[in-house]
Each structure stands twice: as C-alpha cells, then as structure tokens.
Amino acid sequence: MPARRSDTIGGFWMSDSTACPANLDVAPPSTTSAMASDSSPMGRAGRRGWRYRVGVTAAAAHEPHPEIAKTPEAIRAALLPEERDAFDADCRHALGQAVEQSSLQPVRDVLDHWWRIATITRHDPAAHRRMLARVDQTLTGQTPPRLRTWDELRTERGL
C-alpha cells in the first residue's frame, strides 16, 4: 500500500486528493485524536481523510419550516386563500384526466406543481402576495411601481 501524503501546501492540509483549510482546527489524517476512534461517526480514517480535533456542530442560519406533506389537504391549507380556488380547479381537472388516461400521473403533476407554490408561500406569504400583485399588474398592462425601463436605468446611472 502506498504511503499517504499528508502535509501543508498553500494553507491546506493535503491528503491524497482531499484538502482541508489549515486555519480550521483539524488534524491531518496521520494524527490520532479522540475524535478518530472507531466509535466516531466519521470512523477511524475520517470520512474525507482528515478529522476535527474538537467536536464541530452547525447551527441553523434560520428557523426551519416544517415540510408540507404532498397531500391535497396539506397543500391546500398552506396556500394563500386567493389561490385555493385555482388549486381546486386544477385538482378537479387532473382527476378527470386521470380517469380518461387510467393513470395517476396528472394528479401527481398537479400536486407537485402546487406543493412547490405552497412551500414558497409558507416561507414568506407577504413576498408571495407581492409577486402575485406584480403578475396581475403586468398581465393587465400596468407598470408596477418602482420599475423603470432599461433606458431610464442607463440614463440614471450615466451610461
């Protein structure tokens, strides 16, 4: 078995094809530590050939939202009230197609589509409402507030 290459090059611990920033408190693969025991989740050699010298955890950057189940009831409950009628109509249409085609794929497609919308809506309902208002303004030919044409932006920036 060839010897493992383990040294610092350009601020990184190098081990075979695996690199780790040297400014992190990590040990190269040839260094033994308590974190490298057989009972460690990373195993004896480490998952990528290097090991942390101290326990490492990651804190969530934001409060996670519980995932929405991919059921019609859960999706409908997560949607904005003004979108529920469109969801119901799409579901009824997909059920009709499913009967005609003898396939549940149209229903799955509708649920996937609306599940993505429900997930976005749950994350920030106010932003989703603003987006819907902008779409309505655009479809009716109105210029949404605070939007400028490309020529206006270039003139404003002196380009």
N, CA, C and O of each residue as an XYZ file, in Angstrom:
636
protein
N       0.847     -1.176      0.000
C       0.000      0.000      0.000
C       0.888      1.233      0.000
O       1.812      1.311      0.810
N       0.641      2.212     -0.889
C       1.482      3.396     -0.943
C       1.310      4.245      0.311
O       0.245      4.249      0.930
N       2.361      4.957      0.675
C       2.313      5.831      1.845
C       1.383      7.006      1.559
O       1.295      7.488      0.429
N       0.696      7.453      2.596
C      -0.210      8.587      2.430
C       0.576      9.879      2.475
O       1.461     10.044      3.314
N       0.261     10.786      1.586
C       0.887     12.101      1.575
C       0.053     13.000      2.473
O      -1.144     13.169      2.240
N       0.667     13.575      3.488
C      -0.067     14.414      4.418
C       0.830     15.571      4.841
O       1.670     15.415      5.727
N       0.659     16.708      4.223
C       1.437     17.883      4.600
C       0.635     19.139      4.287
O      -0.458     19.071      3.726
N       1.196     20.286      4.659
C       0.522     21.545      4.425
C       1.072     22.174      3.161
O       2.277     22.391      3.035
N       0.166     22.470      2.210
C       0.558     23.129      0.973
C      -0.400     24.293      0.753
O      -1.610     24.096      0.647
N       0.142     25.499      0.686
C      -0.685     26.669      0.400
C      -1.811     26.884      1.384
O      -2.893     27.319      0.989
N      -1.590     26.592      2.664
C      -2.612     26.814      3.673
C      -3.646     25.716      3.772
O      -4.650     25.889      4.464
N      -3.438     24.580      3.100
C      -4.370     23.466      3.151
C      -3.643     22.212      3.579
O      -2.499     21.977      3.192
N      -4.327     21.400      4.393
C      -3.811     20.065      4.666
C      -4.074     19.253      3.421
O      -5.196     19.251      2.914
N      -3.096     18.582      2.928
C      -3.292     17.761      1.748
C      -3.168     16.294      2.149
O      -2.245     15.914      2.869
N      -4.078     15.499      1.689
C      -4.030     14.074      1.952
C      -4.583     13.370      0.729
O      -5.786     13.415      0.472
N      -3.724     12.732     -0.013
C      -4.143     12.127     -1.277
C      -4.846     13.204     -2.107
O      -4.212     14.196     -2.466
N      -6.111     13.043     -2.418
C      -6.816     14.033     -3.224
C      -7.735     14.909     -2.381
O      -8.552     15.647     -2.931
N      -7.616     14.842     -1.047
C      -8.508     15.580     -0.174
C      -7.777     16.740      0.462
O      -6.666     16.577      0.964
N      -8.392     17.913      0.445
C      -7.795     19.104      1.044
C      -8.722     19.650      2.115
O      -9.944     19.548      2.005
N      -8.136     20.228      3.145
C      -8.888     20.851      4.216
C      -8.184     22.150      4.567
O      -6.959     22.135      4.687
N      -8.879     23.286      4.742
C      -8.211     24.524      5.111
C      -7.407     24.356      6.395
O      -7.915     23.839      7.390
N      -6.140     24.798      6.369
C      -5.264     24.628      7.518
C      -5.632     25.549      8.667
O      -5.228     25.285      9.800
N      -6.388     26.631      8.424
C      -6.740     27.526      9.511
C      -7.869     26.975     10.380
O      -8.140     27.524     11.448
N      -8.538     25.889      9.942
C      -9.506     25.219     10.797
C      -8.757     24.370     11.805
O      -7.641     23.922     11.542
N      -9.360     24.152     12.946
C      -8.711     23.338     13.960
C      -8.947     21.873     13.621
O      -9.798     21.213     14.217
N      -8.177     21.373     12.652
C      -8.324     19.991     12.216
C      -6.987     19.297     12.294
O      -5.934     19.935     12.333
N      -7.043     18.013     12.315
C      -5.819     17.220     12.347
C      -5.662     16.516     11.014
O      -6.647     16.035     10.453
N      -4.431     16.444     10.488
C      -4.230     15.679      9.260
C      -4.468     14.205      9.530
O      -4.485     13.795     10.690
N      -4.652     13.403      8.506
C      -5.000     12.000      8.691
C      -3.987     11.214      9.511
O      -4.363     10.235     10.157
N      -2.712     11.606      9.508
C      -1.725     10.836     10.242
C      -1.754     11.114     11.734
O      -1.110     10.394     12.498
N      -2.483     12.142     12.178
C      -2.556     12.498     13.585
C      -3.697     11.740     14.232
O      -4.801     11.701     13.689
N      -3.451     11.143     15.375
C      -4.514     10.441     16.077
C      -5.142     11.371     17.084
O      -4.464     12.227     17.651
N      -6.417     11.215     17.311
C      -7.124     12.026     18.304
C      -8.304     11.232     18.815
O      -8.633     10.167     18.293
N      -8.929     11.763     19.837
C     -10.093     11.092     20.398
C     -11.247     11.080     19.400
O     -12.083     10.177     19.430
N     -11.296     12.075     18.520
C     -12.379     12.142     17.537
C     -12.252     11.050     16.485
O     -13.218     10.760     15.779
N     -11.082     10.440     16.369
C     -10.868      9.466     15.300
C     -11.068      8.031     15.755
O     -10.606      7.102     15.093
N     -11.740      7.843     16.859
C     -11.930      6.482     17.348
C     -12.880      5.717     16.447
O     -13.584      6.304     15.625
N     -12.892      4.408     16.609
C     -13.774      3.577     15.801
C     -15.243      3.898     16.054
O     -16.083      3.670     15.184
N     -15.565      4.431     17.253
C     -16.953      4.734     17.563
C     -17.393      6.074     16.992
O     -18.573      6.416     17.061
N     -16.469      6.828     16.433
C     -16.804      8.118     15.836
C     -17.665      7.909     14.603
O     -17.450      6.948     13.864
N     -18.647      8.793     14.358
C     -19.443      8.671     13.141
C     -18.587      8.768     11.885
O     -18.974      8.250     10.838
N     -17.441      9.418     11.971
C     -16.582      9.555     10.802
C     -15.693      8.333     10.611
O     -15.099      8.170      9.545
N     -15.591      7.479     11.611
C     -14.763      6.286     11.504
C     -13.304      6.564     11.813
O     -12.933      7.703     12.098
N     -12.470      5.527     11.758
C     -11.063      5.649     12.134
C     -10.302      6.579     11.202
O      -9.566      7.444     11.677
N     -10.455      6.428      9.900
C      -9.661      7.220      8.960
C     -10.313      8.561      8.658
O      -9.698      9.405      8.005
N     -11.507      8.770      9.102
C     -12.185     10.013      8.768
C     -12.885      9.866      7.427
O     -12.482      9.078      6.572
N     -13.909     10.622      7.275
C     -14.724     10.484      6.076
C     -13.991     10.962      4.834
O     -14.125     10.352      3.773
N     -13.225     12.028      4.939
C     -12.516     12.563      3.787
C     -11.015     12.562      3.996
O     -10.302     13.274      3.288
N     -10.523     11.803      4.921
C      -9.091     11.709      5.127
C      -8.558     12.682      6.158
O      -7.354     12.682      6.415
N      -9.394     13.511      6.762
C      -8.955     14.395      7.822
C     -10.017     14.427      8.897
O     -11.174     14.093      8.643
N      -9.623     14.834     10.124
C     -10.524     14.814     11.267
C     -10.455     16.134     12.025
O      -9.411     16.786     12.056
N     -11.563     16.521     12.632
C     -11.565     17.683     13.507
C     -10.938     17.296     14.838
O     -11.145     16.182     15.319
N     -10.168     18.211     15.441
C      -9.594     17.959     16.765
C     -10.614     18.195     17.864
O     -10.480     17.657     18.963
N     -11.622     18.988     17.582
C     -12.668     19.278     18.553
C     -14.002     18.922     17.938
O     -14.111     18.793     16.718
N     -15.018     18.762     18.767
C     -16.347     18.488     18.249
C     -16.866     19.684     17.467
O     -16.689     20.824     17.896
N     -17.493     19.448     16.344
C     -17.980     20.517     15.487
C     -19.469     20.327     15.259
O     -19.923     19.222     14.961
N     -20.233     21.412     15.400
C     -21.654     21.390     15.097
C     -21.977     22.561     14.195
O     -21.205     23.517     14.109
N     -23.096     22.494     13.534
C     -23.540     23.592     12.684
C     -24.903     24.057     13.179
O     -25.826     23.256     13.323
N     -25.022     25.347     13.438
C     -26.300     25.915     13.858
C     -27.079     26.333     12.627
O     -26.497     26.772     11.635
N     -28.373     26.199     12.688
C     -29.211     26.612     11.560
C     -29.150     28.123     11.413
O     -29.204     28.848     12.406
N     -29.038     28.600     10.183
C     -28.977     30.027      9.927
C     -30.354     30.666     10.069
O     -30.457     31.874     10.282
N     -31.392     29.881      9.956
C     -32.748     30.384     10.079
C     -33.607     29.301     10.705
O     -33.215     28.137     10.781
N     -34.754     29.698     11.140
C     -35.687     28.738     11.726
C     -36.267     27.875     10.604
O     -36.926     28.407      9.710
N     -36.042     26.562     10.627
C     -36.550     25.733      9.541
C     -38.076     25.642      9.586
O     -38.683     25.621     10.657
N     -38.671     25.590      8.410
C     -40.116     25.414      8.303
C     -40.392     23.925      8.149
O     -39.690     23.239      7.406
N     -41.393     23.425      8.836
C     -41.708     22.009      8.643
C     -42.139     21.767      7.200
O     -42.806     22.602      6.589
N     -41.756     20.634      6.677
C     -42.085     20.319      5.292
C     -43.583     20.060      5.157
O     -44.217     19.484      6.041
N     -44.115     20.492      4.051
C     -45.532     20.303      3.758
C     -45.705     18.921      3.141
O     -44.970     18.550      2.226
N     -46.653     18.177      3.630
C     -46.927     16.858      3.064
C     -47.481     17.029      1.650
O     -48.152     18.019      1.356
N     -47.201     16.075      0.789
C     -47.690     16.155     -0.595
C     -49.070     15.516     -0.708
O     -49.297     14.595     -1.492
N     -49.974     16.039      0.102
C     -51.366     15.605      0.042
C     -52.213     16.817     -0.327
O     -51.840     17.946     -0.008
N     -53.339     16.606     -0.989
C     -54.175     17.753     -1.361
C     -54.586     18.607     -0.161
O     -54.615     19.834     -0.258
N     -54.900     17.976      0.958
C     -55.341     18.721      2.139
C     -54.223     19.607      2.684
O     -54.452     20.778      2.990
N     -53.024     19.058      2.804
C     -51.900     19.826      3.359
C     -51.490     20.957      2.420
O     -51.195     22.065      2.867
N     -51.473     20.676      1.135
C     -51.093     21.702      0.161
C     -52.122     22.827      0.172
O     -51.760     24.003      0.199
N     -53.384     22.473      0.151
C     -54.448     23.490      0.144
C     -54.384     24.362      1.388
O     -54.585     25.573      1.307
N     -54.106     23.756      2.540
C     -54.024     24.512      3.790
C     -52.844     25.497      3.783
O     -52.919     26.547      4.421
N     -51.768     25.173      3.076
C     -50.579     26.038      3.065
C     -50.674     27.157      2.036
O     -49.884     28.099      2.086
N     -51.619     27.077      1.108
C     -51.752     28.103      0.070
C     -52.440     29.352      0.618
O     -53.117     29.309      1.645
N     -52.249     30.466     -0.092
C     -52.983     31.686      0.232
C     -54.457     31.459     -0.088
O     -54.774     30.704     -1.007
N     -55.362     32.096      0.650
C     -56.793     31.906      0.375
C     -57.167     32.225     -1.071
O     -58.040     31.573     -1.643
N     -56.511     33.225     -1.663
C     -56.851     33.607     -3.029
C     -56.362     32.603     -4.078
O     -56.749     32.706     -5.242
N     -55.533     31.647     -3.700
C     -55.049     30.632     -4.638
C     -55.783     29.301     -4.525
O     -55.626     28.430     -5.381
N     -56.564     29.143     -3.496
C     -57.202     27.844     -3.250
C     -58.203     27.446     -4.319
O     -58.318     26.266     -4.651
N     -58.934     28.420     -4.866
C     -59.902     28.089     -5.934
C     -59.188     27.553     -7.171
O     -59.658     26.605     -7.800
N     -58.051     28.161     -7.522
C     -57.279     27.691     -8.686
C     -56.725     26.296     -8.419
O     -56.698     25.455     -9.317
N     -56.282     26.047     -7.182
C     -55.791     24.721     -6.814
C     -56.908     23.683     -6.947
O     -56.703     22.607     -7.510
N     -58.090     24.018     -6.421
C     -59.230     23.087     -6.506
C     -59.584     22.791     -7.960
O     -59.848     21.642     -8.313
N     -59.591     23.813     -8.799
C     -59.926     23.622    -10.219
C     -58.881     22.740    -10.899
O     -59.229     21.847    -11.672
N     -57.597     22.988    -10.612
C     -56.534     22.157    -11.194
C     -56.663     20.703    -10.738
O     -56.452     19.782    -11.528
N     -57.005     20.497     -9.475
C     -57.169     19.124     -8.966
C     -58.332     18.419     -9.651
O     -58.217     17.258    -10.044
N     -59.446     19.118     -9.793
C     -60.604     18.508    -10.471
C     -60.262     18.156    -11.918
O     -60.619     17.080    -12.399
N     -59.576     19.053    -12.603
C     -59.189     18.793    -13.987
C     -58.240     17.590    -14.057
O     -58.390     16.733    -14.929
N     -57.264     17.523    -13.143
C     -56.307     16.414    -13.131
C     -56.999     15.094    -12.829
O     -56.631     14.059    -13.384
N     -58.004     15.122    -11.948
C     -58.747     13.895    -11.656
C     -59.513     13.413    -12.893
O     -59.591     12.211    -13.148
N     -60.071     14.346    -13.650
C     -60.749     13.973    -14.890
C     -59.788     13.356    -15.894
O     -60.109     12.360    -16.543
N     -58.587     13.965    -16.021
C     -57.577     13.403    -16.917
C     -57.120     12.030    -16.439
O     -56.883     11.133    -17.249
N     -56.998     11.866    -15.120
C     -56.561     10.581    -14.573
C     -57.546      9.475    -14.933
O     -57.137      8.360    -15.257
N     -58.851      9.779    -14.877
C     -59.864      8.791    -15.234
C     -59.771      8.453    -16.723
O     -59.821      7.283    -17.101
N     -59.635      9.480    -17.562
C     -59.550      9.255    -19.011
C     -58.312      8.449    -19.396
O     -58.376      7.573    -20.258
N     -57.174      8.754    -18.742
C     -55.895      8.123    -19.104
C     -55.611      6.853    -18.314
O     -54.660      6.134    -18.617
N     -56.424      6.575    -17.310
C     -56.177      5.439    -16.400
C     -54.775      5.521    -15.816
O     -54.051      4.529    -15.746
N     -54.412      6.732    -15.398
C     -53.085      6.985    -14.831
C     -53.204      8.086    -13.788
O     -53.964      9.039    -13.960
N     -52.454      7.948    -12.715
C     -52.453      8.984    -11.679
C     -51.417     10.073    -11.940
O     -51.281     10.999    -11.141
N     -50.687      9.972    -13.049
C     -49.635     10.948    -13.326
C     -50.152     12.390    -13.394
O     -49.477     13.277    -12.871
N     -51.309     12.678    -14.007
C     -51.797     14.065    -13.995
C     -52.024     14.599    -12.577
O     -51.757     15.769    -12.301
N     -52.512     13.747    -11.690
C     -52.726     14.166    -10.300
C     -51.390     14.426     -9.632
O     -51.234     15.431     -8.937
N     -50.417     13.535     -9.830
C     -49.082     13.739     -9.249
C     -48.461     15.038     -9.746
O     -47.862     15.780     -8.967
N     -48.602     15.316    -11.042
C     -48.037     16.541    -11.610
C     -48.654     17.787    -10.982
O     -47.940     18.735    -10.654
N     -49.972     17.792    -10.815
C     -50.648     18.939    -10.202
C     -50.215     19.100     -8.750
O     -49.949     20.215     -8.302
N     -50.144     17.999     -8.017
C     -49.731     18.086     -6.615
C     -48.285     18.573     -6.499
O     -47.978     19.383     -5.624
N     -47.396     18.093     -7.368
C     -46.007     18.576     -7.345
C     -45.942     20.070     -7.627
O     -45.238     20.803     -6.932
N     -46.671     20.526     -8.641
C     -46.682     21.947     -9.001
C     -47.162     22.807     -7.833
O     -46.498     23.771     -7.452
N     -48.303     22.458     -7.273
C     -48.863     23.265     -6.194
C     -48.096     23.089     -4.891
O     -48.101     23.993     -4.055
N     -47.440     21.956     -4.696
C     -46.618     21.768     -3.494
C     -45.457     22.765     -3.496
O     -45.125     23.338     -2.458
N     -44.840     22.971     -4.669
C     -43.754     23.959     -4.756
C     -44.274     25.358     -4.426
O     -43.616     26.116     -3.714
N     -45.438     25.695     -4.936
C     -46.023     27.008     -4.643
C     -46.348     27.124     -3.153
O     -46.089     28.160     -2.541
N     -46.910     26.076     -2.574
C     -47.240     26.099     -1.143
C     -45.982     26.238     -0.285
O     -45.997     26.927      0.735
N     -44.904     25.588     -0.695
C     -43.646     25.681      0.055
C     -43.105     27.103      0.015
O     -42.669     27.630      1.038
N     -43.129     27.728     -1.159
C     -42.674     29.115     -1.282
C     -43.577     30.038     -0.475
O     -43.096     30.948      0.201
N     -44.875     29.806     -0.545
C     -45.833     30.632      0.180
C     -45.626     30.528      1.682
O     -45.678     31.535      2.388
N     -45.395     29.335      2.168
C     -45.201     29.161      3.604
C     -43.954     29.884      4.088
O     -43.931     30.408      5.201
N     -42.918     29.914      3.260
C     -41.672     30.578      3.648
C     -41.865     32.076      3.840
O     -41.369     32.636      4.818
N     -42.586     32.747      2.915
C     -42.798     34.197      3.017
C     -44.102     34.568      2.315
O     -44.085     34.929      1.138
N     -45.235     34.484      3.021
C     -46.527     34.771      2.400
C     -46.631     36.191      1.844
O     -47.240     36.396      0.794
N     -46.045     37.177      2.534
C     -46.123     38.564      2.069
C     -45.399     38.732      0.733
O     -45.900     39.415     -0.160
N     -44.237     38.122      0.593
C     -43.489     38.210     -0.663
C     -44.252     37.514     -1.782
O     -44.245     37.982     -2.921
N     -44.898     36.420     -1.474
C     -45.677     35.705     -2.491
C     -46.864     36.562     -2.948
O     -47.188     36.596     -4.135
N     -47.507     37.251     -2.001
C     -48.616     38.149     -2.364
C     -48.128     39.294     -3.251
O     -48.795     39.671     -4.214
N     -46.944     39.849     -2.914
C     -46.386     40.924     -3.749
C     -46.118     40.421     -5.161
O     -46.389     41.123     -6.135
N     -45.592     39.218     -5.272
C     -45.323     38.642     -6.588
C     -46.624     38.472     -7.375
O     -46.673     38.779     -8.566
N     -47.666     37.990     -6.720
C     -48.950     37.818     -7.398
C     -49.518     39.165     -7.854
O     -50.093     39.262     -8.938
N     -49.358     40.200     -7.030
C     -49.828     41.542     -7.408
C     -49.063     42.059     -8.624
O     -49.653     42.658     -9.524
N     -47.747     41.827     -8.650
C     -46.948     42.256     -9.809
C     -47.378     41.517    -11.073
O     -47.455     42.116    -12.146
N     -47.656     40.237    -10.954
C     -48.107     39.463    -12.115
C     -49.422     40.027    -12.635
O     -49.587     40.208    -13.841
N     -50.360     40.306    -11.729
C     -51.648     40.871    -12.138
C     -51.462     42.212    -12.846
O     -52.097     42.471    -13.868
N     -50.585     43.069    -12.297
C     -50.331     44.372    -12.915
C     -49.718     44.201    -14.306
O     -50.088     44.906    -15.246
N     -48.802     43.283    -14.426
C     -48.147     43.056    -15.712
C     -49.134     42.518    -16.734
O     -49.132     42.951    -17.887
N     -49.977     41.578    -16.325
C     -50.944     40.987    -17.253
C     -52.006     41.983    -17.710
O     -52.553     41.846    -18.804
N     -52.303     42.988    -16.876
C     -53.300     43.991    -17.253
C     -52.663     45.183    -17.959
O     -53.359     46.137    -18.306
N     -51.345     45.139    -18.177
C     -50.664     46.204    -18.910
C     -50.234     47.377    -18.063
O     -49.736     48.364    -18.604
N     -50.403     47.310    -16.776
C     -49.971     48.390    -15.884
C     -48.484     48.245    -15.597
O     -47.959     47.133    -15.563
N     -47.807     49.372    -15.392
C     -46.404     49.324    -14.989
C     -46.365     49.231    -13.470
O     -46.862     50.126    -12.786
N     -45.792     48.179    -12.939
C     -45.708     48.067    -11.487
C     -44.895     49.224    -10.907
O     -43.985     49.725    -11.567
N     -45.205     49.649     -9.700
C     -44.467     50.758     -9.098
C     -42.987     50.403     -8.915
O     -42.629     49.239     -8.738
N     -42.150     51.425     -8.961
C     -40.705     51.339     -8.732
C     -39.962     50.603     -9.843
O     -38.767     50.350     -9.692
N     -40.604     50.250    -10.937
C     -39.904     49.622    -12.041
C     -39.627     50.662    -13.113
O     -40.483     51.489    -13.428
N     -38.423     50.613    -13.668
C     -38.033     51.549    -14.702
C     -37.572     50.772    -15.915
O     -37.177     49.610    -15.813
N     -37.625     51.427    -17.071
C     -37.156     50.778    -18.284
C     -35.640     50.742    -18.279
O     -34.988     51.437    -17.499
N     -35.086     49.915    -19.165
C     -33.635     49.787    -19.277
C     -33.006     51.146    -19.645
O     -31.955     51.498    -19.111
N     -33.639     51.909    -20.553
C     -33.120     53.226    -20.938
C     -33.110     54.186    -19.757
O     -32.163     54.954    -19.589
N     -34.162     54.148    -18.937
C     -34.212     55.013    -17.756
C     -33.104     54.656    -16.769
O     -32.489     55.545    -16.179
N     -32.848     53.371    -16.589
C     -31.773     52.962    -15.685
C     -30.408     53.409    -16.188
O     -29.579     53.881    -15.410
N     -30.173     53.262    -17.495
C     -28.880     53.686    -18.067
C     -28.716     55.192    -17.921
O     -27.633     55.653    -17.560
N     -29.756     55.967    -18.191
C     -29.680     57.426    -18.064
C     -29.425     57.801    -16.619
O     -28.600     58.671    -16.341
N     -30.114     57.162    -15.707
C     -29.962     57.436    -14.269
C     -28.531     57.158    -13.796
O     -28.011     57.866    -12.934
N     -27.906     56.141    -14.355
C     -26.557     55.763    -13.944
C     -25.474     56.409    -14.799
O     -24.285     56.182    -14.579
N     -25.885     57.210    -15.768
C     -24.923     57.915    -16.604
C     -24.220     57.023    -17.615
O     -23.066     57.275    -17.960
N     -24.874     56.015    -18.080
C     -24.257     55.103    -19.057
C     -24.674     55.410    -20.470
O     -24.240     54.733    -21.403
